[in-house]
């Protein structure tokens, strides 16, 4: 296969069939960050263990015949616990059988809709983690990471014109994605389990009585890795203004040897960035919606919300 396995599209399997072979090309359209992010299979079933460097090795000049006190590099073992996501659904047998394509075609439509929502939900979890902005029952993400949850953190800056509205803020996330940096993690060898033969169950009606329904279990395991101290950064408290200077200041937080390779924002933030460029456009025409910044692609997703609290 030409599909590589460092992206979710190449790694996810529905039962034993690769997503790339299912010809559902728009399954990740509502999760553009997941589509672009590096993905890998968990190191141990539903647990993902990796080493995170916490200290660099010391190096210094010395005089001949004089020694140095050497400080070695240091790593911490991180264990991410993957969480079960459940997209199981049911549908009225009568609706399925009455569909022009038949029961199987109706279930396929419902399955694709469900899987799209699964991917969108996983993407929001990667951003907002186990907070009220995503699911408190899900895995940890960017928003609740100790390196990214306060203005005083080394990898967080406040935009030049910070907002003050209660629950009216958004953020731009600057990510270095890769095997040892930010990546999405799949459990169960990358498989999403979909029951091939739906079960007929008795379901209570909306008003009274019961009706026969086709029940289709859809489950999978997901997690999120932030590989190192310089794997992600955040520009926060964005409400009314976002400029190129804000983005550049965020990018400057990364070491030159390990730069950011994805910029993630919502439509509001991208429009604010566009508006900041209009006044300096040499033709006097409104600026186009930005697609990249200094060669780094801008990922625009509705999973980044505009209802964040003011960061302090």
C-alpha positions in Angstrom: 0.0 0.0 0.0 1.1 3.5 -0.7 -0.6 4.8 2.5 2.0 5.4 5.3 1.2 4.4 8.8 2.2 7.6 10.6 -1.2 9.2 10.2 -4.6 8.1 11.6 -6.0 7.3 8.2 -3.2 4.8 7.6 -3.4 3.3 11.1 -7.1 3.0 12.0 -8.7 -0.3 11.2 -12.4 -1.0 11.3 -12.3 -4.6 12.6 -9.6 -6.0 10.4 -9.8 -3.7 7.4 -7.7 -0.6 7.1 -9.6 2.7 7.0 -7.5 3.7 3.9 -9.1 0.7 2.1 -12.7 1.5 3.0 -13.0 4.4 0.5 -14.6 6.7 3.2 -12.5 9.7 2.2 -14.3 12.2 4.3 -14.3 10.4 7.6 -11.7 12.7 9.1 -13.0 15.9 7.6 -14.5 17.0 10.9 -11.2 16.2 12.7 -8.6 18.0 10.5 -6.0 18.0 13.3 -6.3 14.2 13.7 -5.9 13.9 10.0 -2.6 15.9 10.1 -1.2 14.6 13.4 1.3 11.8 13.8 -0.5 8.6 15.0 0.9 5.5 16.6 -0.3 2.3 18.2 -0.1 2.1 22.0 3.0 0.3 23.3 1.0 -2.1 25.5 -2.7 -2.6 24.6 -4.5 0.1 26.4 -1.4 1.6 28.0 1.2 3.7 26.3 4.6 4.1 27.9 7.4 6.3 26.7 10.5 8.2 27.9 10.2 12.0 28.2 13.5 13.8 28.5 13.6 16.1 31.5 17.2 17.1 31.6 19.9 17.6 29.0 23.4 16.3 29.3 26.0 18.8 30.6 28.9 19.8 28.3 31.7 22.2 29.1 35.2 23.2 28.3 38.0 22.1 30.6 41.7 22.6 31.0 44.0 19.6 30.3 44.5 17.4 33.4 41.5 19.0 35.0 38.2 17.2 35.2 34.5 18.1 35.1 31.5 17.2 37.2 29.3 15.6 34.6 25.5 15.8 34.7 24.0 13.1 32.5 20.7 13.5 30.6 17.6 12.4 32.4 14.4 10.9 31.3 11.1 10.2 33.1 8.9 7.2 32.2 5.4 8.4 31.3 2.4 6.1 31.2 -0.6 7.3 29.3 -3.8 5.4 30.1 -6.0 5.1 27.0 -9.7 5.6 27.3 -12.6 3.7 25.7 -14.7 5.7 23.3 -18.1 4.3 22.5 -20.0 5.2 19.3 -22.5 2.4 19.5 -25.9 3.2 17.9 -29.3 1.8 17.3 -31.9 2.4 14.6 -35.5 1.4 14.0 -35.7 -1.9 12.0 -38.6 -0.4 10.0 -36.6 2.6 8.9 -33.6 0.4 7.9 -35.8 -2.0 5.9 -37.7 0.8 4.2 -34.6 2.5 2.9 -34.2 2.2 -0.8 -30.8 0.6 -0.6 -31.9 -1.9 2.0 -30.9 -2.5 5.6 -27.2 -2.8 5.0 -27.0 0.5 3.1 -29.0 2.3 5.9 -26.6 0.9 8.5 -23.6 1.9 6.5 -24.9 5.5 6.4 -25.5 5.5 10.2 -22.0 3.9 10.8 -20.2 6.6 8.7 -22.1 9.3 10.6 -21.2 7.8 13.9 -17.5 7.3 13.0 -17.2 10.9 11.9 -18.5 12.0 15.3 -16.1 9.6 17.0 -13.2 11.2 15.2 -14.4 14.8 16.0 -14.9 13.8 19.7 -11.4 12.3 19.8 -9.9 15.5 18.3 -11.6 17.7 20.9 -10.3 15.4 23.6 -6.7 15.8 22.3 -7.1 19.6 22.7 -9.2 20.0 25.9 -8.4 16.8 27.7 -10.3 15.7 30.8 -12.0 19.1 31.4 -15.5 20.4 31.0 -14.7 21.7 27.5 -14.4 18.0 26.4 -15.1 14.9 28.4 -14.0 14.5 32.0 -14.1 10.7 31.4 -11.6 10.9 28.5 -7.9 11.0 28.3 -5.6 14.0 29.1 -5.0 16.6 26.4 -3.2 19.8 25.7 -5.5 22.1 27.8 -5.0 20.3 31.1 -1.3 19.7 30.7 0.8 21.4 33.5 3.1 23.0 30.9 0.2 24.7 29.1 -2.4 25.7 31.6 -1.1 29.1 32.9 0.4 32.3 31.5 3.5 31.8 33.7 4.3 28.5 32.0 7.4 28.5 29.7 5.4 27.4 26.6 2.4 29.8 27.1 2.1 33.4 26.0 -0.8 35.8 26.1 -1.8 37.5 22.9 -0.8 41.2 22.5 -4.4 42.4 22.9 -5.7 40.0 25.5 -9.4 39.4 26.0 -11.2 39.8 29.3 -14.7 38.4 28.5 -15.8 35.5 30.8 -15.8 32.3 28.8 -15.3 34.1 25.6 -11.6 33.3 24.9 -9.9 31.0 22.5 -6.4 29.7 22.0 -4.0 29.0 19.2 -2.1 25.7 19.7 1.4 25.4 18.3 2.4 21.8 17.9 5.4 19.8 17.0 3.9 16.5 16.0 6.0 13.3 15.6 6.7 9.9 17.2 8.6 11.5 20.1 6.5 14.7 20.3 2.7 15.2 20.0 0.9 12.2 18.7 -2.4 10.5 18.8 -2.3 7.0 20.3 -4.5 4.1 19.3 -5.1 1.1 21.5 -6.1 -2.5 20.6 -3.6 -2.5 17.7 -5.5 0.4 16.1 -8.7 -1.4 15.7 -12.2 0.0 16.1 -14.5 -2.8 16.7 -17.8 -2.8 14.8 -20.2 -5.7 15.2 -20.7 -7.2 11.7 -24.1 -8.6 12.6 -26.3 -6.1 14.4 -28.4 -7.3 17.3 -32.2 -6.8 17.3 -33.2 -5.3 20.6 -36.4 -4.1 22.2 -36.4 -0.4 22.7 -38.8 1.9 24.5 -40.7 4.2 22.2 -40.6 8.0 22.5 -44.1 8.2 23.9 -45.2 4.6 24.7 -44.7 0.9 24.0 -41.7 -0.7 22.4 -40.2 -1.2 19.0 -37.6 -3.5 17.4 -34.2 -1.7 16.9 -31.0 -2.8 15.3 -28.1 -2.2 17.8 -24.6 -1.8 16.4 -21.7 -1.7 18.9 -18.8 0.6 17.9 -15.9 0.9 20.3 -12.2 1.8 20.2 -9.4 3.0 22.5 -7.7 6.4 22.2 -5.0 8.4 24.0 -2.7 11.4 23.5 1.0 11.9 23.9 2.9 15.1 24.6 6.4 13.8 24.2 8.6 16.6 25.6 8.8 20.0 27.2 9.0 21.6 23.8 6.4 19.6 22.0 3.6 22.2 22.2 2.9 25.8 23.0 -0.1 28.0 23.4 -1.2 31.6 22.6 -4.1 32.3 24.9 -6.7 34.9 25.9 -7.7 35.5 22.2 -11.0 37.3 22.0 -10.9 40.4 19.7 -7.4 40.4 18.2 -4.8 38.0 16.9 -1.7 39.2 14.9 1.3 37.8 13.2 3.4 39.0 16.1 1.4 36.8 18.4 2.0 33.7 16.3 5.7 34.6 15.8 6.1 35.1 19.6 4.6 31.6 20.2 6.9 30.0 17.6 9.9 31.6 19.3 9.2 29.4 22.3 10.4 26.3 20.4 14.1 25.5 20.1 15.5 26.1 16.6 16.5 22.4 16.4 12.9 21.3 17.1 10.5 23.8 15.6 6.7 23.7 15.5 5.2 22.0 12.4 1.4 22.6 13.0 -0.5 25.7 14.0 -4.1 24.9 15.2 -6.9 27.4 15.6 -10.6 27.9 15.0 -12.3 29.9 12.3 -12.7 32.9 14.6 -9.0 33.1 15.4 -8.1 32.7 11.7 -10.4 35.5 10.7 -8.9 37.7 13.4 -5.4 36.9 12.0 -6.7 37.8 8.5 -8.1 41.1 9.7 -4.8 42.0 11.3 -3.1 41.7 7.9 -5.6 43.9 5.9 -4.1 47.2 6.9 -0.6 46.3 5.7 -1.7 44.7 2.4 0.3 46.4 -0.4 -2.7 46.3 -2.8 -5.2 47.7 -0.3 -7.4 44.7 -0.8 -8.7 42.6 2.1 -6.2 39.9 3.1 -7.0 36.3 2.2 -7.7 33.8 4.9 -4.3 32.5 6.0 -3.4 28.9 5.1 0.1 28.9 6.6 2.6 30.9 8.6 6.2 31.0 7.5 5.6 27.6 5.7 3.9 26.0 8.7 0.4 24.8 7.8 -2.5 26.3 9.7 -5.1 23.7 10.7 -8.5 25.2 11.2 -10.9 23.1 13.3 -14.2 23.6 15.0 -13.0 21.5 17.9 -11.1 24.5 19.2 -13.8 26.5 21.0 -14.3 30.2 21.7 -15.7 29.6 25.2 -12.5 29.2 27.2 -12.1 31.0 30.5 -9.6 33.9 30.8 -6.2 32.3 31.5 -4.2 33.6 34.4 
